[in-house]
Amino acid sequence: MDFKSASEKVKSAKKILIVSHYDCDGLCSAKILMEVLKRQGKKTEKIIAKELNGEIVSKAEKSDADLIIFSDLGSGYLSLMPKSKEIVILDHHEPESCDVPLNVLQVNPCLEGKTLCGAGVCYLFAKELSKNNLELIDFAVVGSIGDGQVMKGENKKIVEEARKMGRLKIEKGLNIFGHVNRPLTTSIKNSNQIPLNTESEIMQFLSEIKIDLGSNGKIKSYCDLEDREKEILKTELFKEVLRRDCPDPTKIFSNIYILTRRPKRVTDAQEFSTILNAFGRLERFDDAFVVLDGNLEKIDGTMLEYRQRIATYLSWVGRNIKNFESDKHTVYIDAGSSIEENLIGTIVSISINGMIGKKIVVGLAEGKDGVKVSARSKAEGVNLDEMLCRFCADCGGYGGGHIEAAGGKIPLGKSKEFIEMFKSDIKSRLG
């Protein structure tokens, strides 16, 4: 990827508007750019967007900035780009099939057949501007984890760079959430891969393998354990999943990514990415940047609210699962107004990873200005980016994303039509 022309545009601009996506990757992208531009002595302002639509484009066009940088979005909306401003797009989503406007400079790994998250693109751009920006690699790692592609394509190179810099430690551990800050019993109980389901069952298991959980009156986290205890725990849990004849027992293991220069509350990069997603989904954008700047006071309250909302919506899905349309490969969570549009993607992601035995999950949730569509797939031969782009457009909306995860917006009242299109296409592809 060639960042030279983009760098020249930034250096010649006086005021720059950053327009970025509201998820973890988008927030990390915006953080990198804001920090870089501040060091360049540029005046900046930002817009955090759930999607790029006419309202956001109009707002950007009315800005007095002489350069707009779109990060972690923009490529899929080339035809919507403001015409009266100089524009740089630093994105990683599939570009819209149209001519690139003359006022738009696009830097996108997709154009070179590469895989890289939005924050990764912004980090490489930051390096092009100055080698003094290397510590911003932390946000590129967190962004790649938030986007679910930390060990894919060019993201692996950034992870390795961070490790060599001493800013990232990678450890083979358990596939649980909250390695650093959650009690081990809670992390195991909430794992979809470990077949220990109650607090008492987990406590008994840990007692039998002589794992000491106590630490100053609190239950230890996974990372609080001694190395010897971690190895015992991994070995005995692997034996347990084998004994219970669980499918693919190796799924109980995963990498742990520890940011070595960050406060303990956000040192677990996976947990950091979830925190940022929570702030984004709850539209606490200003608070998200306070967290990114190192003030962590609002994390616990926001995460509690986020978990409560997610638990409520997952419970609703569980109660209504038999009422959703489904076929051999797909379930369609047509939530209406029962799930917030900002959170339908999270519900779909959790559903496909545990509570719904289908290879494809599609969620639809009504908002004020349309129906939010979110889809996830584990099926071979399914390109959700292409499908949602086409079907949303056929319904009078827009969509796109990645092969395995995509989203879009369609007009109110078009949910059934969209589902029928999707069902017909999946049947023709997968039978």
N, C-alpha and C positions, 0 to 999 in steps of 0.2 A: 504494500500500500504506500502510495506517495503522498506525504503530508506537506510537501514543500509549498505548493500553491496555497493550501489552507493556512499555513503558517504566515505566509506573506500577507494574506488578507487580514489576519488577526493583527499583525504588527502595524499595518497601516490604518486600522480602525481606531476611532476614539472611544466610542461607546458600543458595547456588544450586548445583545439580548440572547440569553440561553433559553431554549424551549426544550424541555426534557420530559420523559415518561415518568409516571408516578410510582412505578414499582421499584424494587431494590436496585436493579441494574440501572434504571433511569436516574434514580437519586444519587447513586455513586458516580454516574457519568457527569451529572450536573455539579457535584461536589468537586470532582477533579478539575473541571473546566473553570469553576469559580475561583478555585485556589490558584490555578495557573494564570488566569487573566489578572487577578489581583497582583500577583508577583510581576506581571508585565506592566503594571501601572494603568490598567484599563478600567474605565467605568463599566459596571455591569448591572444588569437586572435579570430576573429569571421568571419564567412561567412553567409551572409543573402541570402537566396535562394527562388526563385519563386516556384520551385519544385525540388525534389531530382532526379537528372538524372546522367548519366555517367560522364558528365563534372564536376559536383559538387563533386561527389564521388572521382574522380581522383584528383581533387584539394585538397580534404581533406586528401587523402592518401599520398600526397606528402608533407604535413605539417610535421614540425619537432616536433609537439606536441606528447606526449606519451599517451594522452587520448583525445578522441573526445566525446563531449556530443551533441547529436541531440535533439533539443527541438522544440516542436510543429510540428514535422515531424519525420519520420524515421520508425515508426511501419508498415506503408504501403509499405515499400521498404526494408524489411529484406533481401531479396535475393541480393540486391545491396550493402549491407554494405561492407566497406573496410575490407579486411581479415587480414591486417598486423598491425592493431591498436587495442588497448583496447577501447571499445565503451560502452557508457551509453546512452540509449534512454529514454528521459522524454517526453512522447507523450500522446495524448488522442484520436488519430484516430484508426479506426479498424485495427488490425494487418494483415499483409499479411498471407495467409494460406500456411505456409511453416515452416520447422524446424528453430528455432532460432539459428544462428551461435554461436559457442562456445565462441567467443571473444566478444559477445554482451550481455549486461545486460539490460533488458527492464523493465521499470516501467511505467505501463499504467493502468488507472482506468477501461478501457474496459475489461481487463482481470478479473476484479472482478465485472463486471456488473454495474459499477458506471459511472456517468457523471461528468466530471470536465474538464475545459479548460486547455490548455497547460500551461499558466501562473500560474494557480492554482496548477498544478503538480509541477512546479518549485518553487513556494512559499513554499509548504509543504516540499520539499527537502531542501530549505534554512533554514526552521525552524529546520529540523533534524540536519543540520550542526551547527547551533548556534541560541540561543534564542535572540541574538542581531540583528537578521534580520527581526524582526516583522514589521517594518515600510514599508517593501517591499510589504506588503499586498495591498497597493494602486494599484500596477501594476497588481496584480492578479484580482482585481475588474474590472479594465479597460479592461484587456484581456477577461474576461468573458462577458462583455458588447459587446466588439468588435466581439466576436464569437456568440453572440445572445443567450447565455444560462445563463445569470446572476442569474436567479431564478430557475435553474434546478439542481437537484441532489446535489452533493457535493459543487457546487458553492454557493448555499444558505448558507451553513455553513460558508464559507469564508466571505460572505457578512455580516452575523450576527457577526462573529468575528471582522470584521473591524468596525462595528457599536458599539460593546461593548468597543472596544479600543478607541473610540472617533475619529477615522479617517474617518468615513463615516456617513453622515446624509441621511436618506431616507425619502422622502416627497411624499405624494400622490398629483400629479399635472396633468397638461394637457399633452396629447400625441403630443408634438411638439418638434422641435429641436432648441437648443440654448436657454435653460432656463435662462442662466446667461449672455451671451455675445451678444445676438441678440435682436434687437428691437422687442417688442411683436407683432407689426403689421406684421413684416416679418415672424416671427415664425408661426403665425396663418395662414397667406396666403399660406405658403408652406406646411401646414399640409394636409395629405390625408384624415383625419378623420373629420375635421371641415369644414362645408359647407359655409364658407365665403370666397369668391374668389378674391375680388378686394380690393385694398387699401382703397378706399372711403367707400365701404360697411363695412369693418372692423372698420374704424375710426368712422363711424356713430353708429355702434353697441356699441362700447366702450363708446362713448359719451352718448348714451341713458341710459346705466347702470351706468353712472357717475364714470368711471375709469379714473383717472388723469394720462395721459401718459407722461407729461413733467417732465424732470429732468435735470437741468443745460443745457438747450438747446438741449437735446437729448431725444429720445423716450425710455422710460423705457423697460427693459426686464421683463420677467415673474417674476424672482426672486427679481426684484426691487420693486414689488408691496408689499403693506402691507398685512398682513395675512387676514384682513377683505376684502380687494379688491380681493385677490385670491379666497376666498370663493364665493363672489358675481359673479366673472367671471365664475367659474366652474358651479355654479348653473344656470346662465343665458344661458351659452352655451349648457348645457344639455337640457334645455327647448327648445332651438332653434333647436337642432338636432331632438328632439321629434316632434316639430311642423312641421319639414320638412320630417318627416317619414323616417329618415335615418336608414339603417339596423344596428343593434347592436350599439345603441347610447353610450354604456359604453366604446366603443373603443376610445372616446375622452380623456379618463383618462389613466395615466400611472405613474409609479414610477419615481421620480427624484433622482439621486444618486449624492450627493455632497461630494467631497473629502475635508475634513475640513482643511487639512494641506498643501494644494497646492495653488499656485498663482491663482488669479481669472480667468485668461485666460484659465486655465486647471482644474478648480475646478469642473466643470460639467463633470462627468466621461463619459457620453455618447458623449459629444462634444470632449473630450480628445481622445476617441477611434476613432472617425471619423478623427481627425487630424492625428493620427498615421497611419491609413489606407491610408490617402491621401499621406503621405510621402512615405509609402511603395509602393503604386501603381505607383507613379511617379519615383520610384527607387532612392529616396533621402535618402538612408540608413544612411549615416554618419550624415546628418542633423537630421534625426529622433532621433539618440542617443544624439545629442546636445540638442534637445527638452526634451528628457527623463532625461537629466542631469540638466534641469532647465533653459536653455537659450532659451527663447521663441521668439526671434527676427524674425525668419524666418517663423513663422506660417502664418501670414496674407498674405504674397506674395504667399506662396505655396498653401494655401487654395483658394485663388482667381483663380490661374491657374487650380487647381483641379475642382472647380465648373464650370469654363468655359468649360473644356473638357467634363465633365459629361453632362452639358446642351446641348452641341453640339451633343453628341451621343444620348441623349434622344430625341432630335429634329429629328435626323435621323431615330430613331426607330418609332417615331410618323408618319413620312412621309411615311414610308415603311411598316407599320403594316399590310396592306392588302395583301402585297406580300409575307409575311412569311408563310411557311407551318404551318398548325394547324389542330387539331382534336378536339374532344369533350372536352378533358381535358387539352390539351397542346398546347403551341405555341413555335415554333422553330425560334429563332432569329439567322439566319445564316448570320452573318455580313460580312463574307469574310475579307477584309482588311479595312473595313469602321469603325471598332471599334478596338482600341488597345487591345491586348490580356490581358494586365494587368488590364483593366477596364471592361471587359465583365462581370465579376462576380458582380461588383457594379451595372451595368446596369440591369442585371437579377434580382438582389435583389430589386432594386427600382421598376422594372416593375411588379413583382409579388405582391408588396405591394400597388399598386395603379392604374397604367395606363393600365394594361392588365387583363381582366376578366377571367382568367384561373387559375386553381389550380396548374398547373405545367408550369414552364418556363425553356426552355433550350436555352442557348446561345453558339454560336460557333464563334471564331475569329481567323483569321490566323496570325501567327507570323513567324519569320524567320525559326524556326526549327519544325514547326508543327501547328496544330490547337488546340487552347485552348478551352476546353469544360467546361461550368459551368451550373449547374442546381439547381433549388430551387423548393420545393414542399410543398403544404398545403393539399395534398390528403391522405386520410387514405389508408393503405395497400401498400404504395409505399416506397421502401428502395433505395434511390438514391446512397448510398454508394455501395451496392451490385450491382446495375444496371450499374453504371459507371465503377466500377472495371471490370465487365464482358465484357461490350460492348467496352470499350476502348482497353482492351486486345485483343478482337476479331478483332479489327481494326489495331492491331499492335502497340498499345500504352499502356498507363497505366492510372489508375484513382482510385478514392475513396473519402472518407471524412466522412460525417455523413448521417443519415437517411433522413433528410430534406434539406440538402445542401451538394453538392459534386462537385468535379471538376476533370479534367483529361487532358491528351494530346494525340492526335492521329496524324498520319502522314497527311501531306498535300494531298488533293484529296480524303480523306476518310469521309468528312462531310456528304454527302448524304447517304452513307452506314450506318454511325452511326445513323442518323435520322430514317432510315427505321427500324433498329433494335429496337430503342427506341419506335417508334410508334407501332410496332407489339407487344412488351411486354406490353405496357400500355393498349392496346386494350384487351389483354388477361386477364389483371388484373382488369381493371375497366369497360370494355365494351365500 
